[in-house]
Amino acid sequence: MELWNKADKILKRNALIKIGSRFINNLNIPRNVELKEIIVNSPTSPKGTRFEMAGFLNQMTLYDDDNSVSAIVYLGLDRNKIKEPKLPVIFDIDVFSLDVIQNENTKINENLNKLRVFKNSIFFNSLTPKGVELYQ
């Protein structure tokens, strides 16, 4: 909010048409743990094969109609990183609202809180109980 107040003094806007925040998490999954033990609906190699997964990218867009917020969620592993001691799975959550928001600190703060709650819901509900334990 401190940075917003500084920008607002320069821009002098009456309303915002988009407000958002982005959270990029590196899960660093231990090598002795399978992805499905940490991530709900994790990708797997085809059944009946002995192929090792070398990378993946999953993108989805989510919308919460009740709160008028959206998220673009990326979950991925860069194939160039598969030799790392831990699997650096990137969990990128870009949350935003496209409603017109009057330029009042209270309204902006309320919207930022809605985005934080939405992001937390996505993050923690995408992890298994074991996954949540690793990152608390």
N, C-alpha and C positions, 0 to 999 in steps of 0.2 A: 504494500500500500504506500510505503514511503516513496518508492520509485514512481508509482502511478501518480502521486501528488505532484512530483517534480515535472513529469511529462505533461500532466494536465495544465499546469501553469503556462507551459509553452504552447500547447495545442489549443487550449480553450474550446474543447468540444462540448456540445450540449447533450449528446447521447452517443452510445457505442452500439455498433451493430453486431459485434462479435467479441466475445471474451473467452480466453482459453489458457490452458496450461499444459505443459508436456512433462512427462515423467519417464525417464529412460533408466531401466534397471538392468544390471548385469547380474544374473542369478548365480553364476559360478557354481555349477552343480558338480559335486564330487564324482570322479570317474567310476567309483564302485557302486554308484546308484543309477538305476534306470530312469529315464525321463518320466515314464508313467508313474513312478513313485513320488514325483515332485509336481508334475504339471497335469492337471485334469485335461482329458482329451488330447494328450500329447501325440505327436506323430510317431509312427513305428515303421520299421521295414516291412515289406510284404511277408505275409505268413508263408511258411514253407521254404523261406530262403535263409541263407546264412550271411546275407549282405550286412555290412556295418553302415549305419547312417553317417554320411559325410557332411551333411548340412541340410537345412530346411528353412522355409520362410512361410509363415502363415499370416495373412492379413484379414481383418474383419472390421466392419463398421457397425457400431452399436448405437441404438437410440433409445432414450428413456423419455417416453411421451409425457409422463406425469410431471417431470421436472424440466422438460424442453432442453435436454442436454444430449450431446453426441460424443462418441469416441471413435478414433481410428486406432486400432490395436495391431501391433506387429509383434510377432514372436518368431525368433529365428536364431539360427546357428550358422555362422560363416564357415564354409568348408575349409578355409585357410587357417582356421583356429583349432581344428580337431586334434592337434598334437599337444595342446596346452595341458598342464597338470589337472585343471578343472575345466569342465565344458562351459565356455562363456556364452550362455544362452541370453540373448538380449530380449527384454520384455519392455516394449516401447508403447506407452499409453498417452495419446494426444486427445485431451478432453476439451470440449468447447460448447458454447451456447451461441445460437444465432439470433436470439431475441433482441429487440431494441431495448437497451438499458439506459435509463436516464443517468446522467453523469452525477450521481450522488454516491459518496463513499459507502453509505450503508447498503445501497443496492448492489454496488460492485462487490463489496465484501460478502454479501449474501450469495451472490452468484459464484464467487470463488469458492465459498464453502460447499455449495451444491456440487461443483466440479470435483472438489476434493473427496466428498462422500462417494460420488459416482466412480472416480478413479479407484478408491479403496475397495469398493464393491467388486469391480472388475478384477483387480489384482488378487485380492484374498480369495475370491471364489474361483479363480483360475488355478489355484494351488491346492494340492492335497493337504491333509492335516500335517503330514511329514514335511511338505514343502513350506507350510506356514511356520513350522518349528524352526526350520533353517534360517528364516529371515525375520524373526522377532527380536 
